[in-house]
Amino acid sequence: MTGKEMVDLYRSQGWVIDRIKGSHYVLKNNGQIEVIPVHGSKDLAKGLELKLKKRLGL
């Protein structure tokens, strides 16, 4: 899963893009903050992907 796909997944769960700095998207939802790296079409590392999905509750 790419970083852009992960951002889209978070946005579908109600998260909002707060800001973008370089290749890092900062998303917010109810006081929580999550930073997702988006490096073109490069896949996220498996550990990071699983961590982000776990925080979403998936």
mmCIF file of the N, C-alpha and C atoms, coordinates in Angstrom:
data_MODEL
# 
_entry.id   MODEL 
# 
loop_
_atom_site.group_PDB 
_atom_site.id 
_atom_site.type_symbol 
_atom_site.label_atom_id 
_atom_site.label_alt_id 
_atom_site.label_comp_id 
_atom_site.label_asym_id 
_atom_site.label_entity_id 
_atom_site.label_seq_id 
_atom_site.pdbx_PDB_ins_code 
_atom_site.Cartn_x 
_atom_site.Cartn_y 
_atom_site.Cartn_z 
_atom_site.occupancy 
_atom_site.B_iso_or_equiv 
_atom_site.pdbx_formal_charge 
_atom_site.auth_seq_id 
_atom_site.auth_comp_id 
_atom_site.auth_asym_id 
_atom_site.auth_atom_id 
_atom_site.pdbx_PDB_model_num 
ATOM 1   N N  . MET A 1 1  ? 0.856   -1.174 0.000  1.00 0.00 ? 1  MET A N  1 
ATOM 2   C CA . MET A 1 1  ? 0.000   0.000  0.000  1.00 0.00 ? 1  MET A CA 1 
ATOM 3   C C  . MET A 1 1  ? 0.900   1.234  0.000  1.00 0.00 ? 1  MET A C  1 
ATOM 4   N N  . THR A 1 2  ? 0.592   2.165  -0.887 1.00 0.00 ? 2  THR A N  1 
ATOM 5   C CA . THR A 1 2  ? 1.380   3.395  -0.961 1.00 0.00 ? 2  THR A CA 1 
ATOM 6   C C  . THR A 1 2  ? 0.906   4.391  0.106  1.00 0.00 ? 2  THR A C  1 
ATOM 7   N N  . GLY A 1 3  ? 1.706   5.426  0.312  1.00 0.00 ? 3  GLY A N  1 
ATOM 8   C CA . GLY A 1 3  ? 1.334   6.454  1.272  1.00 0.00 ? 3  GLY A CA 1 
ATOM 9   C C  . GLY A 1 3  ? 0.068   7.184  0.859  1.00 0.00 ? 3  GLY A C  1 
ATOM 10  N N  . LYS A 1 4  ? -0.090  7.408  -0.433 1.00 0.00 ? 4  LYS A N  1 
ATOM 11  C CA . LYS A 1 4  ? -1.288  8.104  -0.928 1.00 0.00 ? 4  LYS A CA 1 
ATOM 12  C C  . LYS A 1 4  ? -2.543  7.269  -0.678 1.00 0.00 ? 4  LYS A C  1 
ATOM 13  N N  . GLU A 1 5  ? -2.434  5.956  -0.879 1.00 0.00 ? 5  GLU A N  1 
ATOM 14  C CA . GLU A 1 5  ? -3.570  5.074  -0.600 1.00 0.00 ? 5  GLU A CA 1 
ATOM 15  C C  . GLU A 1 5  ? -3.917  5.093  0.886  1.00 0.00 ? 5  GLU A C  1 
ATOM 16  N N  . MET A 1 6  ? -2.887  5.173  1.745  1.00 0.00 ? 6  MET A N  1 
ATOM 17  C CA . MET A 1 6  ? -3.128  5.226  3.190  1.00 0.00 ? 6  MET A CA 1 
ATOM 18  C C  . MET A 1 6  ? -3.805  6.545  3.568  1.00 0.00 ? 6  MET A C  1 
ATOM 19  N N  . VAL A 1 7  ? -3.380  7.639  2.954  1.00 0.00 ? 7  VAL A N  1 
ATOM 20  C CA . VAL A 1 7  ? -4.022  8.938  3.219  1.00 0.00 ? 7  VAL A CA 1 
ATOM 21  C C  . VAL A 1 7  ? -5.487  8.873  2.813  1.00 0.00 ? 7  VAL A C  1 
ATOM 22  N N  . ASP A 1 8  ? -5.766  8.276  1.661  1.00 0.00 ? 8  ASP A N  1 
ATOM 23  C CA . ASP A 1 8  ? -7.153  8.137  1.207  1.00 0.00 ? 8  ASP A CA 1 
ATOM 24  C C  . ASP A 1 8  ? -7.972  7.286  2.175  1.00 0.00 ? 8  ASP A C  1 
ATOM 25  N N  . LEU A 1 9  ? -7.365  6.231  2.714  1.00 0.00 ? 9  LEU A N  1 
ATOM 26  C CA . LEU A 1 9  ? -8.046  5.371  3.684  1.00 0.00 ? 9  LEU A CA 1 
ATOM 27  C C  . LEU A 1 9  ? -8.376  6.159  4.954  1.00 0.00 ? 9  LEU A C  1 
ATOM 28  N N  . TYR A 1 10 ? -7.430  6.939  5.441  1.00 0.00 ? 10 TYR A N  1 
ATOM 29  C CA . TYR A 1 10 ? -7.668  7.762  6.633  1.00 0.00 ? 10 TYR A CA 1 
ATOM 30  C C  . TYR A 1 10 ? -8.765  8.787  6.367  1.00 0.00 ? 10 TYR A C  1 
ATOM 31  N N  . ARG A 1 11 ? -8.723  9.417  5.190  1.00 0.00 ? 11 ARG A N  1 
ATOM 32  C CA . ARG A 1 11 ? -9.743  10.429 4.865  1.00 0.00 ? 11 ARG A CA 1 
ATOM 33  C C  . ARG A 1 11 ? -11.125 9.811  4.773  1.00 0.00 ? 11 ARG A C  1 
ATOM 34  N N  . SER A 1 12 ? -11.212 8.563  4.327  1.00 0.00 ? 12 SER A N  1 
ATOM 35  C CA . SER A 1 12 ? -12.517 7.901  4.251  1.00 0.00 ? 12 SER A CA 1 
ATOM 36  C C  . SER A 1 12 ? -13.068 7.586  5.641  1.00 0.00 ? 12 SER A C  1 
ATOM 37  N N  . GLN A 1 13 ? -12.201 7.588  6.652  1.00 0.00 ? 13 GLN A N  1 
ATOM 38  C CA . GLN A 1 13 ? -12.609 7.330  8.027  1.00 0.00 ? 13 GLN A CA 1 
ATOM 39  C C  . GLN A 1 13 ? -12.841 8.626  8.813  1.00 0.00 ? 13 GLN A C  1 
ATOM 40  N N  . GLY A 1 14 ? -12.857 9.768  8.118  1.00 0.00 ? 14 GLY A N  1 
ATOM 41  C CA . GLY A 1 14 ? -13.188 11.032 8.762  1.00 0.00 ? 14 GLY A CA 1 
ATOM 42  C C  . GLY A 1 14 ? -11.999 11.895 9.140  1.00 0.00 ? 14 GLY A C  1 
ATOM 43  N N  . TRP A 1 15 ? -10.784 11.474 8.828  1.00 0.00 ? 15 TRP A N  1 
ATOM 44  C CA . TRP A 1 15 ? -9.603  12.267 9.118  1.00 0.00 ? 15 TRP A CA 1 
ATOM 45  C C  . TRP A 1 15 ? -9.492  13.394 8.101  1.00 0.00 ? 15 TRP A C  1 
ATOM 46  N N  . VAL A 1 16 ? -8.864  14.503 8.507  1.00 0.00 ? 16 VAL A N  1 
ATOM 47  C CA . VAL A 1 16 ? -8.734  15.681 7.665  1.00 0.00 ? 16 VAL A CA 1 
ATOM 48  C C  . VAL A 1 16 ? -7.250  16.013 7.524  1.00 0.00 ? 16 VAL A C  1 
ATOM 49  N N  . ILE A 1 17 ? -6.843  16.366 6.306  1.00 0.00 ? 17 ILE A N  1 
ATOM 50  C CA . ILE A 1 17 ? -5.455  16.782 6.093  1.00 0.00 ? 17 ILE A CA 1 
ATOM 51  C C  . ILE A 1 17 ? -5.268  18.157 6.721  1.00 0.00 ? 17 ILE A C  1 
ATOM 52  N N  . ASP A 1 18 ? -4.368  18.233 7.709  1.00 0.00 ? 18 ASP A N  1 
ATOM 53  C CA . ASP A 1 18 ? -4.095  19.489 8.396  1.00 0.00 ? 18 ASP A CA 1 
ATOM 54  C C  . ASP A 1 18 ? -3.058  20.299 7.624  1.00 0.00 ? 18 ASP A C  1 
ATOM 55  N N  . ARG A 1 19 ? -1.986  19.631 7.224  1.00 0.00 ? 19 ARG A N  1 
ATOM 56  C CA . ARG A 1 19 ? -0.940  20.308 6.458  1.00 0.00 ? 19 ARG A CA 1 
ATOM 57  C C  . ARG A 1 19 ? -0.066  19.271 5.760  1.00 0.00 ? 19 ARG A C  1 
ATOM 58  N N  . ILE A 1 20 ? 0.692   19.733 4.798  1.00 0.00 ? 20 ILE A N  1 
ATOM 59  C CA . ILE A 1 20 ? 1.646   18.883 4.084  1.00 0.00 ? 20 ILE A CA 1 
ATOM 60  C C  . ILE A 1 20 ? 2.984   19.587 4.143  1.00 0.00 ? 20 ILE A C  1 
ATOM 61  N N  . LYS A 1 21 ? 3.996   18.890 4.638  1.00 0.00 ? 21 LYS A N  1 
ATOM 62  C CA . LYS A 1 21 ? 5.337   19.459 4.688  1.00 0.00 ? 21 LYS A CA 1 
ATOM 63  C C  . LYS A 1 21 ? 6.270   18.498 3.970  1.00 0.00 ? 21 LYS A C  1 
ATOM 64  N N  . GLY A 1 22 ? 6.699   18.903 2.804  1.00 0.00 ? 22 GLY A N  1 
ATOM 65  C CA . GLY A 1 22 ? 7.545   18.026 1.995  1.00 0.00 ? 22 GLY A CA 1 
ATOM 66  C C  . GLY A 1 22 ? 6.739   16.822 1.541  1.00 0.00 ? 22 GLY A C  1 
ATOM 67  N N  . SER A 1 23 ? 7.177   15.636 1.944  1.00 0.00 ? 23 SER A N  1 
ATOM 68  C CA . SER A 1 23 ? 6.480   14.419 1.531  1.00 0.00 ? 23 SER A CA 1 
ATOM 69  C C  . SER A 1 23 ? 5.695   13.799 2.685  1.00 0.00 ? 23 SER A C  1 
ATOM 70  N N  . HIS A 1 24 ? 5.447   14.580 3.745  1.00 0.00 ? 24 HIS A N  1 
ATOM 71  C CA . HIS A 1 24 ? 4.726   14.057 4.904  1.00 0.00 ? 24 HIS A CA 1 
ATOM 72  C C  . HIS A 1 24 ? 3.378   14.756 5.057  1.00 0.00 ? 24 HIS A C  1 
ATOM 73  N N  . TYR A 1 25 ? 2.329   13.952 5.067  1.00 0.00 ? 25 TYR A N  1 
ATOM 74  C CA . TYR A 1 25 ? 0.973   14.455 5.263  1.00 0.00 ? 25 TYR A CA 1 
ATOM 75  C C  . TYR A 1 25 ? 0.646   14.353 6.743  1.00 0.00 ? 25 TYR A C  1 
ATOM 76  N N  . VAL A 1 26 ? 0.160   15.445 7.322  1.00 0.00 ? 26 VAL A N  1 
ATOM 77  C CA . VAL A 1 26 ? -0.247  15.461 8.724  1.00 0.00 ? 26 VAL A CA 1 
ATOM 78  C C  . VAL A 1 26 ? -1.765  15.500 8.746  1.00 0.00 ? 26 VAL A C  1 
ATOM 79  N N  . LEU A 1 27 ? -2.365  14.452 9.321  1.00 0.00 ? 27 LEU A N  1 
ATOM 80  C CA . LEU A 1 27 ? -3.820  14.346 9.382  1.00 0.00 ? 27 LEU A CA 1 
ATOM 81  C C  . LEU A 1 27 ? -4.280  14.474 10.826 1.00 0.00 ? 27 LEU A C  1 
ATOM 82  N N  . LYS A 1 28 ? -5.484  15.041 11.017 1.00 0.00 ? 28 LYS A N  1 
ATOM 83  C CA . LYS A 1 28 ? -6.051  15.229 12.349 1.00 0.00 ? 28 LYS A CA 1 
ATOM 84  C C  . LYS A 1 28 ? -7.462  14.672 12.400 1.00 0.00 ? 28 LYS A C  1 
ATOM 85  N N  . ASN A 1 29 ? -7.827  14.197 13.603 1.00 0.00 ? 29 ASN A N  1 
ATOM 86  C CA . ASN A 1 29 ? -9.185  13.732 13.851 1.00 0.00 ? 29 ASN A CA 1 
ATOM 87  C C  . ASN A 1 29 ? -9.422  13.731 15.353 1.00 0.00 ? 29 ASN A C  1 
ATOM 88  N N  . ASN A 1 30 ? -10.318 14.576 15.819 1.00 0.00 ? 30 ASN A N  1 
ATOM 89  C CA . ASN A 1 30 ? -10.678 14.637 17.243 1.00 0.00 ? 30 ASN A CA 1 
ATOM 90  C C  . ASN A 1 30 ? -9.462  14.764 18.147 1.00 0.00 ? 30 ASN A C  1 
ATOM 91  N N  . GLY A 1 31 ? -8.541  15.655 17.802 1.00 0.00 ? 31 GLY A N  1 
ATOM 92  C CA . GLY A 1 31 ? -7.372  15.887 18.634 1.00 0.00 ? 31 GLY A CA 1 
ATOM 93  C C  . GLY A 1 31 ? -6.221  14.916 18.409 1.00 0.00 ? 31 GLY A C  1 
ATOM 94  N N  . GLN A 1 32 ? -6.438  13.873 17.633 1.00 0.00 ? 32 GLN A N  1 
ATOM 95  C CA . GLN A 1 32 ? -5.372  12.932 17.324 1.00 0.00 ? 32 GLN A CA 1 
ATOM 96  C C  . GLN A 1 32 ? -4.638  13.405 16.081 1.00 0.00 ? 32 GLN A C  1 
ATOM 97  N N  . ILE A 1 33 ? -3.343  13.133 16.032 1.00 0.00 ? 33 ILE A N  1 
ATOM 98  C CA . ILE A 1 33 ? -2.527  13.522 14.885 1.00 0.00 ? 33 ILE A CA 1 
ATOM 99  C C  . ILE A 1 33 ? -1.815  12.287 14.370 1.00 0.00 ? 33 ILE A C  1 
ATOM 100 N N  . GLU A 1 34 ? -1.744  12.169 13.058 1.00 0.00 ? 34 GLU A N  1 
ATOM 101 C CA . GLU A 1 34 ? -1.020  11.069 12.424 1.00 0.00 ? 34 GLU A CA 1 
ATOM 102 C C  . GLU A 1 34 ? -0.214  11.637 11.268 1.00 0.00 ? 34 GLU A C  1 
ATOM 103 N N  . VAL A 1 35 ? 1.033   11.207 11.132 1.00 0.00 ? 35 VAL A N  1 
ATOM 104 C CA . VAL A 1 35 ? 1.897   11.647 10.049 1.00 0.00 ? 35 VAL A CA 1 
ATOM 105 C C  . VAL A 1 35 ? 2.123   10.466 9.118  1.00 0.00 ? 35 VAL A C  1 
ATOM 106 N N  . ILE A 1 36 ? 1.833   10.667 7.838  1.00 0.00 ? 36 ILE A N  1 
ATOM 107 C CA . ILE A 1 36 ? 1.975   9.603  6.852  1.00 0.00 ? 36 ILE A CA 1 
ATOM 108 C C  . ILE A 1 36 ? 2.934   10.069 5.757  1.00 0.00 ? 36 ILE A C  1 
ATOM 109 N N  . PRO A 1 37 ? 4.028   9.328  5.539  1.00 0.00 ? 37 PRO A N  1 
ATOM 110 C CA . PRO A 1 37 ? 4.949   9.692  4.463  1.00 0.00 ? 37 PRO A CA 1 
ATOM 111 C C  . PRO A 1 37 ? 4.397   9.271  3.107  1.00 0.00 ? 37 PRO A C  1 
ATOM 112 N N  . VAL A 1 38 ? 4.477   10.154 2.135  1.00 0.00 ? 38 VAL A N  1 
ATOM 113 C CA . VAL A 1 38 ? 4.023   9.855  0.770  1.00 0.00 ? 38 VAL A CA 1 
ATOM 114 C C  . VAL A 1 38 ? 5.208   10.084 -0.164 1.00 0.00 ? 38 VAL A C  1 
ATOM 115 N N  . HIS A 1 39 ? 5.807   8.994  -0.619 1.00 0.00 ? 39 HIS A N  1 
ATOM 116 C CA . HIS A 1 39 ? 6.975   9.069  -1.492 1.00 0.00 ? 39 HIS A CA 1 
ATOM 117 C C  . HIS A 1 39 ? 6.617   8.494  -2.853 1.00 0.00 ? 39 HIS A C  1 
ATOM 118 N N  . GLY A 1 40 ? 5.828   9.240  -3.608 1.00 0.00 ? 40 GLY A N  1 
ATOM 119 C CA . GLY A 1 40 ? 5.436   8.827  -4.946 1.00 0.00 ? 40 GLY A CA 1 
ATOM 120 C C  . GLY A 1 40 ? 4.651   7.529  -4.935 1.00 0.00 ? 40 GLY A C  1 
ATOM 121 N N  . SER A 1 41 ? 5.056   6.591  -5.781 1.00 0.00 ? 41 SER A N  1 
ATOM 122 C CA . SER A 1 41 ? 4.343   5.307  -5.866 1.00 0.00 ? 41 SER A CA 1 
ATOM 123 C C  . SER A 1 41 ? 5.037   4.228  -5.042 1.00 0.00 ? 41 SER A C  1 
ATOM 124 N N  . LYS A 1 42 ? 5.969   4.625  -4.167 1.00 0.00 ? 42 LYS A N  1 
ATOM 125 C CA . LYS A 1 42 ? 6.695   3.672  -3.333 1.00 0.00 ? 42 LYS A CA 1 
ATOM 126 C C  . LYS A 1 42 ? 5.798   3.171  -2.204 1.00 0.00 ? 42 LYS A C  1 
ATOM 127 N N  . ASP A 1 43 ? 5.814   1.865  -1.980 1.00 0.00 ? 43 ASP A N  1 
ATOM 128 C CA . ASP A 1 43 ? 5.005   1.271  -0.909 1.00 0.00 ? 43 ASP A CA 1 
ATOM 129 C C  . ASP A 1 43 ? 5.562   1.640  0.458  1.00 0.00 ? 43 ASP A C  1 
ATOM 130 N N  . LEU A 1 44 ? 4.665   1.726  1.444  1.00 0.00 ? 44 LEU A N  1 
ATOM 131 C CA . LEU A 1 44 ? 5.075   1.923  2.822  1.00 0.00 ? 44 LEU A CA 1 
ATOM 132 C C  . LEU A 1 44 ? 5.737   0.645  3.327  1.00 0.00 ? 44 LEU A C  1 
ATOM 133 N N  . ALA A 1 45 ? 6.615   0.777  4.299  1.00 0.00 ? 45 ALA A N  1 
ATOM 134 C CA . ALA A 1 45 ? 7.206   -0.395 4.930  1.00 0.00 ? 45 ALA A CA 1 
ATOM 135 C C  . ALA A 1 45 ? 6.091   -1.179 5.620  1.00 0.00 ? 45 ALA A C  1 
ATOM 136 N N  . LYS A 1 46 ? 6.201   -2.497 5.647  1.00 0.00 ? 46 LYS A N  1 
ATOM 137 C CA . LYS A 1 46 ? 5.133   -3.347 6.192  1.00 0.00 ? 46 LYS A CA 1 
ATOM 138 C C  . LYS A 1 46 ? 4.820   -3.004 7.646  1.00 0.00 ? 46 LYS A C  1 
ATOM 139 N N  . GLY A 1 47 ? 5.848   -2.765 8.450  1.00 0.00 ? 47 GLY A N  1 
ATOM 140 C CA . GLY A 1 47 ? 5.626   -2.435 9.856  1.00 0.00 ? 47 GLY A CA 1 
ATOM 141 C C  . GLY A 1 47 ? 4.860   -1.135 10.019 1.00 0.00 ? 47 GLY A C  1 
ATOM 142 N N  . LEU A 1 48 ? 5.224   -0.128 9.240  1.00 0.00 ? 48 LEU A N  1 
ATOM 143 C CA . LEU A 1 48 ? 4.535   1.157  9.301  1.00 0.00 ? 48 LEU A CA 1 
ATOM 144 C C  . LEU A 1 48 ? 3.097   1.016  8.825  1.00 0.00 ? 48 LEU A C  1 
ATOM 145 N N  . GLU A 1 49 ? 2.905   0.258  7.757  1.00 0.00 ? 49 GLU A N  1 
ATOM 146 C CA . GLU A 1 49 ? 1.556   0.046  7.233  1.00 0.00 ? 49 GLU A CA 1 
ATOM 147 C C  . GLU A 1 49 ? 0.664   -0.619 8.282  1.00 0.00 ? 49 GLU A C  1 
ATOM 148 N N  . LEU A 1 50 ? 1.184   -1.630 8.946  1.00 0.00 ? 50 LEU A N  1 
ATOM 149 C CA . LEU A 1 50 ? 0.397   -2.334 9.969  1.00 0.00 ? 50 LEU A CA 1 
ATOM 150 C C  . LEU A 1 50 ? 0.110   -1.420 11.161 1.00 0.00 ? 50 LEU A C  1 
ATOM 151 N N  . LYS A 1 51 ? 1.095   -0.593 11.553 1.00 0.00 ? 51 LYS A N  1 
ATOM 152 C CA . LYS A 1 51 ? 0.913   0.339  12.672 1.00 0.00 ? 51 LYS A CA 1 
ATOM 153 C C  . LYS A 1 51 ? -0.192  1.347  12.366 1.00 0.00 ? 51 LYS A C  1 
ATOM 154 N N  . LEU A 1 52 ? -0.168  1.890  11.160 1.00 0.00 ? 52 LEU A N  1 
ATOM 155 C CA . LEU A 1 52 ? -1.169  2.882  10.777 1.00 0.00 ? 52 LEU A CA 1 
ATOM 156 C C  . LEU A 1 52 ? -2.560  2.278  10.717 1.00 0.00 ? 52 LEU A C  1 
ATOM 157 N N  . LYS A 1 53 ? -2.662  1.055  10.186 1.00 0.00 ? 53 LYS A N  1 
ATOM 158 C CA . LYS A 1 53 ? -3.960  0.374  10.124 1.00 0.00 ? 53 LYS A CA 1 
ATOM 159 C C  . LYS A 1 53 ? -4.466  0.048  11.529 1.00 0.00 ? 53 LYS A C  1 
ATOM 160 N N  . LYS A 1 54 ? -3.569  -0.332 12.418 1.00 0.00 ? 54 LYS A N  1 
ATOM 161 C CA . LYS A 1 54 ? -3.948  -0.654 13.800 1.00 0.00 ? 54 LYS A CA 1 
ATOM 162 C C  . LYS A 1 54 ? -4.496  0.589  14.494 1.00 0.00 ? 54 LYS A C  1 
ATOM 163 N N  . ARG A 1 55 ? -3.868  1.724  14.279 1.00 0.00 ? 55 ARG A N  1 
ATOM 164 C CA . ARG A 1 55 ? -4.348  2.963  14.886 1.00 0.00 ? 55 ARG A CA 1 
ATOM 165 C C  . ARG A 1 55 ? -5.708  3.370  14.351 1.00 0.00 ? 55 ARG A C  1 
ATOM 166 N N  . LEU A 1 56 ? -6.011  2.967  13.128 1.00 0.00 ? 56 LEU A N  1 
ATOM 167 C CA . LEU A 1 56 ? -7.327  3.252  12.544 1.00 0.00 ? 56 LEU A CA 1 
ATOM 168 C C  . LEU A 1 56 ? -8.383  2.281  13.085 1.00 0.00 ? 56 LEU A C  1 
ATOM 169 N N  . GLY A 1 57 ? -7.927  1.166  13.634 1.00 0.00 ? 57 GLY A N  1 
ATOM 170 C CA . GLY A 1 57 ? -8.856  0.175  14.145 1.00 0.00 ? 57 GLY A CA 1 
ATOM 171 C C  . GLY A 1 57 ? -9.190  -0.883 13.112 1.00 0.00 ? 57 GLY A C  1 
ATOM 172 N N  . LEU A 1 58 ? -8.360  -1.037 12.101 1.00 0.00 ? 58 LEU A N  1 
ATOM 173 C CA . LEU A 1 58 ? -8.601  -2.046 11.064 1.00 0.00 ? 58 LEU A CA 1 
ATOM 174 C C  . LEU A 1 58 ? -7.766  -3.290 11.328 1.00 0.00 ? 58 LEU A C  1 
# 
